[in-house]
Amino acid sequence: MLLRLITVISLIKFMLLLISGMDMEVALYRSLIVFMILFTVVYMTIFFLNVIREKPEGEKPAVQGGNHSQTNKEEK
Protein backbone atom coordinates (compact mmCIF):
# COMPACT_ATOMS: atom_id res chain seq x y z
CA MET A 1 0.00 0.00 0.00
CA LEU A 2 2.72 2.45 0.96
CA LEU A 3 4.78 1.48 -2.07
CA ARG A 4 1.83 2.25 -4.34
CA LEU A 5 1.29 5.61 -2.67
CA ILE A 6 4.96 6.52 -3.07
CA THR A 7 4.87 5.42 -6.72
CA VAL A 8 1.76 7.51 -7.43
CA ILE A 9 3.35 10.59 -5.82
CA SER A 10 6.48 10.11 -7.94
CA LEU A 11 4.46 9.69 -11.13
CA ILE A 12 2.43 12.82 -10.38
CA LYS A 13 5.69 14.71 -9.81
CA PHE A 14 6.99 13.37 -13.15
CA MET A 15 3.80 14.42 -14.93
CA LEU A 16 3.88 17.91 -13.44
CA LEU A 17 7.52 18.37 -14.39
CA LEU A 18 6.77 17.33 -17.98
CA ILE A 19 3.76 19.65 -18.16
CA SER A 20 5.89 22.54 -16.93
CA GLY A 21 8.17 22.06 -19.95
CA MET A 22 11.17 20.34 -18.38
CA ASP A 23 13.27 17.87 -20.39
CA MET A 24 12.21 14.25 -20.04
CA GLU A 25 15.58 13.11 -18.66
CA VAL A 26 15.65 15.79 -15.97
CA ALA A 27 12.00 15.15 -15.03
CA LEU A 28 12.67 11.41 -14.78
CA TYR A 29 15.78 12.02 -12.68
CA ARG A 30 13.94 14.32 -10.27
CA SER A 31 10.96 12.01 -9.92
CA LEU A 32 13.29 9.08 -9.18
CA ILE A 33 15.00 11.17 -6.52
CA VAL A 34 11.58 11.91 -4.96
CA PHE A 35 10.72 8.19 -5.05
CA MET A 36 13.98 7.18 -3.37
CA ILE A 37 13.68 9.84 -0.67
CA LEU A 38 10.05 8.96 0.15
CA PHE A 39 10.80 5.22 0.12
CA THR A 40 13.77 5.66 2.45
CA VAL A 41 11.96 7.94 4.89
CA VAL A 42 8.86 5.75 5.13
CA TYR A 43 10.65 2.46 5.59
CA MET A 44 13.29 3.82 7.96
CA THR A 45 10.46 5.29 10.05
CA ILE A 46 8.70 1.92 10.14
CA PHE A 47 11.96 0.20 11.10
CA PHE A 48 12.72 2.61 13.94
CA LEU A 49 9.15 2.45 15.25
CA ASN A 50 9.46 -1.34 15.43
CA VAL A 51 12.79 -1.07 17.22
CA ILE A 52 11.41 1.40 19.75
CA ARG A 53 8.29 -0.70 20.36
CA GLU A 54 10.22 -3.93 21.10
CA LYS A 55 11.18 -4.52 24.73
CA PRO A 56 12.71 -7.54 26.42
CA GLU A 57 10.10 -9.38 28.52
CA GLY A 58 11.86 -8.97 31.87
CA GLU A 59 12.64 -5.29 31.43
CA LYS A 60 10.43 -2.69 33.09
CA PRO A 61 10.25 0.91 31.89
CA ALA A 62 12.90 3.13 33.50
CA VAL A 63 10.34 5.87 34.19
CA GLN A 64 8.46 3.77 36.74
CA GLY A 65 11.66 2.96 38.65
CA GLY A 66 12.61 6.64 38.74
CA ASN A 67 9.21 7.71 40.07
CA HIS A 68 9.27 4.98 42.71
CA SER A 69 12.62 6.09 44.12
CA GLN A 70 11.46 9.70 44.20
CA THR A 71 8.31 8.67 46.07
CA ASN A 72 10.41 6.91 48.72
CA LYS A 73 12.56 10.01 49.23
CA GLU A 74 9.48 12.21 49.63
CA GLU A 75 7.97 9.87 52.27
CA LYS A 76 11.08 10.02 54.49
Backbone hydrogen bonds, N-H to C=O, Kabsch-Sander energy under -0.5 kcal/mol:
donor,donor_aa,acceptor,acceptor_aa,energy
5,L,1,M,-2.1
6,I,2,L,-2.5
7,T,3,L,-2.2
8,V,4,R,-2.6
9,I,5,L,-2.3
10,S,6,I,-2.1
11,L,7,T,-2.4
12,I,8,V,-2.4
13,K,9,I,-2.2
14,F,10,S,-2.4
15,M,11,L,-2.6
16,L,12,I,-2.7
17,L,13,K,-2.3
18,L,14,F,-2.2
19,I,15,M,-2.5
20,S,16,L,-1.9
21,G,18,L,-1.2
22,M,17,L,-2.0
27,A,23,D,-2.4
28,L,24,M,-2.5
29,Y,25,E,-2.3
30,R,26,V,-2.6
31,S,27,A,-2.3
32,L,28,L,-2.2
33,I,29,Y,-1.9
34,V,30,R,-2.2
35,F,31,S,-2.3
36,M,32,L,-2.6
37,I,33,I,-2.4
38,L,34,V,-2.6
39,F,35,F,-2.7
40,T,36,M,-2.3
41,V,37,I,-2.6
42,V,38,L,-2.5
43,Y,39,F,-2.2
44,M,40,T,-2.2
45,T,41,V,-2.0
46,I,42,V,-2.1
47,F,43,Y,-2.1
48,F,44,M,-2.6
49,L,45,T,-2.3
50,N,46,I,-2.0
51,V,47,F,-2.0
52,I,48,F,-2.5
53,R,49,L,-2.1
54,E,50,N,-1.5
59,E,56,P,-0.9
65,G,61,P,-1.0
66,G,62,A,-1.9
67,N,63,V,-2.2
68,H,64,Q,-2.1
69,S,65,G,-1.8
70,Q,66,G,-1.5
71,T,67,N,-2.0
72,N,68,H,-1.9
73,K,69,S,-1.6
74,E,70,Q,-1.8
75,E,71,T,-1.7
76,K,72,N,-1.2
